[in-house]
Every structure is written in C-alpha cells, then in structure tokens.
Amino acid sequence: MLTRLEARALAAGALALAILCGCRTDPPPADAGAGSLVGDRRAGGLPDGLPDDPDLLRRTAASLMEEERFFDAAAVLARLCALAPEDRDAHRLLSEALLEIGDEEGGLAALRKLIERNPDDVEALFTLGGLLASRHGDEMASLTEAVALWERYLEKAKDDPHATMVRTALPRIKQRIEKMGENNRADAGVNSP
C-alpha cells in the first residue's frame, strides 16, 4: 500500500485530463480576488469560472485536497495543468485527486502523461509501476508495464529509498508474468482443436 506522499507522485501529467475532466475555461468571475476560491461556493462548489492565476489555483487546490474535496480539487488542478503544463506537482496532485474520487483510469492516464513528458521522473515511474503491480496484478499487460517502469526507475534512482523494495518485488512479478504465460499457453492447448 502506498503512503500519501507516494500517492502524490501519482498526480501526473494531466494536460490531457484537463480536457477529460471537463474543466471550465470561461473567464474568472468579476469578484475573483486574492486568497483562495474554497470559500466561494456556488452551484458546483466552485466559482462559475476558474481564474487564470496559477498561484491562486495552487493555493485553492491545496486547500481542497486538505479538505478532501477531491472532485473540486480535480477541476482546479486540471485548470492549473492547462495553464502551467510544466508544473509537475500540479500533475501529481491531479492524479491523486482522480484516484481519490475513484477515477483510476484517469489517474493512471495522468501519470502516464507525466512520464511521457518527463521520462526521468523517478517518483512517477515508481508510483505507476506500483499501482499497476498492485491493482492490476491479474493482468499480464499491466504487470509487463509495471516491470518496464520499475526497471527504468531502478536505472534512474539507484539510491532511492524504495529501490530495495522494487529490487525485491521485480523477480516475483516476473515469475507471475511467466506463470500467466504458461497458463495461457496451456489453456490455448486445451481449447484448440
């Protein structure tokens, strides 16, 4: 099980998710000022429009995450990611928010996007590999992707605190993949004419 800090590594490259989340992009309301948008609760819990101020969006997202208002946080973070695509922390937090609301595919996609944009991001490599290995441990494709991600992780982060755990887990995952392949071949032999 991942710690909350490790889960933050999941808030991956969500530029694509900004579109998927249906984040509002209309202009900010006339009364949008400094501080945070958390107290401004209209129909959906957020102002009608989200501002173009990355600092305000960061503070708002942090408050929403702290209050465990993950749906609202995801909308704010999607807007922030669209405005500041280089902001890795925003992408990580977006992925975390999506995972918290049960949008596992969105969270995984965000993390994959972050790795695509930043292939040496060791936190993202570690976290996506762990999620795929633990949550999709019965799917050969997911396990194969997890192995590839963790092997890249080990190349980049030899001294990272999680490297020992990954080195221990990789052989077991590879054995599981091999066993799944054997079972698939056996099933194909039994079921073929």
C-alpha positions in Angstrom: 0.0 0.0 0.0 1.3 3.4 -0.9 1.7 6.2 1.6 0.0 9.5 0.9 3.4 11.0 0.0 4.0 8.3 -2.5 0.4 8.7 -3.9 1.2 12.4 -4.5 3.7 11.1 -7.1 0.6 10.0 -9.0 -0.6 13.4 -9.7 1.0 13.0 -13.1 0.9 14.9 -16.4 -2.7 15.8 -16.7 -2.7 18.1 -19.6 -4.8 15.5 -21.5 -7.0 15.1 -18.4 -7.8 18.8 -18.3 -10.0 18.1 -21.3 -11.4 14.8 -19.9 -12.3 16.4 -16.6 -14.5 19.0 -18.4 -12.7 21.8 -16.6 -14.4 25.1 -17.1 -12.3 27.6 -19.0 -14.5 30.6 -19.1 -13.2 33.9 -17.8 -12.9 34.4 -14.0 -15.8 35.9 -12.1 -15.6 39.7 -11.6 -15.2 39.1 -7.8 -12.3 36.7 -8.1 -9.6 38.2 -5.9 -6.5 37.0 -4.0 -6.6 34.2 -1.5 -8.4 31.0 -2.3 -11.6 30.0 -4.1 -12.6 27.5 -1.5 -14.9 29.8 0.4 -16.7 30.8 -2.8 -19.3 28.0 -3.1 -21.7 28.3 -6.0 -23.7 25.5 -7.7 -20.9 23.0 -8.1 -18.9 24.1 -5.1 -16.6 26.3 -7.1 -16.9 29.7 -8.8 -18.6 29.7 -12.2 -15.2 30.3 -13.8 -11.8 29.4 -12.7 -9.2 32.2 -12.8 -6.0 32.3 -14.9 -3.9 32.8 -11.8 -1.7 29.8 -11.2 -0.7 30.8 -7.7 -4.4 31.2 -6.7 -5.2 27.9 -8.3 -2.3 26.2 -6.4 -3.5 27.6 -3.1 -7.1 26.6 -3.8 -6.1 23.1 -4.9 -4.1 22.6 -1.7 -7.0 23.7 0.4 -9.4 21.5 -1.4 -7.1 18.5 -1.2 -6.7 19.2 2.6 -10.5 19.3 3.0 -10.8 16.1 0.9 -12.9 17.8 -1.7 -11.4 15.8 -4.4 -13.9 16.5 -7.2 -13.4 20.2 -6.8 -9.7 19.8 -6.5 -9.5 17.8 -9.7 -11.3 20.6 -11.6 -9.0 23.2 -10.2 -5.9 21.1 -10.8 -7.0 20.4 -14.4 -7.2 24.1 -15.0 -3.8 24.7 -13.3 -2.3 21.9 -15.5 -3.7 23.6 -18.6 -2.2 26.9 -17.6 1.1 25.5 -16.3 1.9 22.3 -18.1 5.4 22.3 -16.7 4.2 22.1 -13.1 4.9 18.5 -12.1 3.4 18.9 -8.7 0.1 20.0 -10.2 0.0 17.0 -12.4 0.9 14.7 -9.4 -1.9 16.2 -7.3 -4.4 15.9 -10.2 -3.6 12.2 -10.5 -4.0 11.8 -6.7 -7.4 13.6 -6.8 -8.6 11.5 -9.6 -7.6 8.3 -7.8 -9.3 9.5 -4.7 -12.6 10.0 -6.5 -12.4 6.5 -8.0 -11.3 7.6 -11.5 -8.5 5.0 -11.6 -8.1 5.1 -15.3 -7.9 8.9 -15.3 -5.3 8.8 -12.5 -3.2 6.2 -14.4 -3.5 8.1 -17.6 -2.4 11.3 -15.9 0.6 9.5 -14.5 1.5 8.0 -17.9 1.2 11.5 -19.4 3.6 12.9 -16.8 6.1 10.1 -17.6 5.7 10.8 -21.3 6.6 14.5 -20.7 9.2 13.7 -18.1 10.7 10.2 -18.7 13.2 10.5 -15.8 10.6 11.4 -13.1 11.5 8.7 -10.6 8.5 9.3 -8.4 6.1 8.8 -11.3 8.0 5.7 -12.5 7.9 4.2 -9.0 4.3 5.0 -8.3 2.8 4.0 -11.7 4.7 0.7 -11.5 3.4 0.1 -8.0 -0.2 0.9 -8.9 -0.1 -1.4 -11.9 1.5 -4.2 -10.0 -0.8 -4.0 -7.0 -4.2 -3.0 -8.5 -3.9 -4.9 -11.8 -1.8 -7.8 -10.6 -4.0 -10.3 -12.6 -3.5 -8.6 -15.9 -0.4 -9.6 -17.9 -0.2 -6.3 -19.8 -0.3 -4.3 -16.6 2.3 -6.4 -14.9 4.6 -6.2 -18.0 4.2 -2.4 -18.0 4.9 -2.4 -14.2 8.2 -4.3 -14.8 9.3 -2.0 -17.5 8.5 1.1 -15.4 10.3 -0.3 -12.4 13.3 -1.3 -14.4 13.5 2.3 -15.7 13.0 3.5 -12.1 16.0 1.5 -10.9 18.2 2.8 -13.7 17.4 6.4 -12.7 17.1 6.1 -8.9 19.7 3.6 -7.6 19.9 5.2 -4.2 16.2 6.0 -3.8 14.7 4.6 -0.5 12.2 2.5 -2.4 14.8 0.9 -4.7 15.4 -2.1 -2.3 11.7 -2.9 -2.2 11.5 -2.7 -6.0 14.5 -5.0 -6.4 12.8 -7.5 -4.2 9.4 -7.3 -5.9 10.6 -7.4 -9.5 11.6 -11.1 -9.6 8.3 -12.1 -8.1 6.4 -10.1 -10.6 8.4 -11.6 -13.5 7.6 -15.0 -12.1 3.9 -14.2 -12.0 4.1 -13.0 -15.7 5.8 -16.2 -16.7 3.2 -18.3 -14.8 0.4 -16.4 -16.5 2.0 -17.0 -19.9 2.3 -20.7 -19.1 -1.3 -20.9 -18.1 -2.4 -19.0 -21.2 -0.4 -21.4 -23.4 -1.9 -24.4 -21.5 -5.4 -23.0 -21.9 -4.8 -22.4 -25.6 -3.6 -26.1 -26.0 -6.6 -27.4 -24.2 -9.1 -25.2 -26.1 -7.6 -25.6 -29.6 -8.6 -28.5 -31.9 
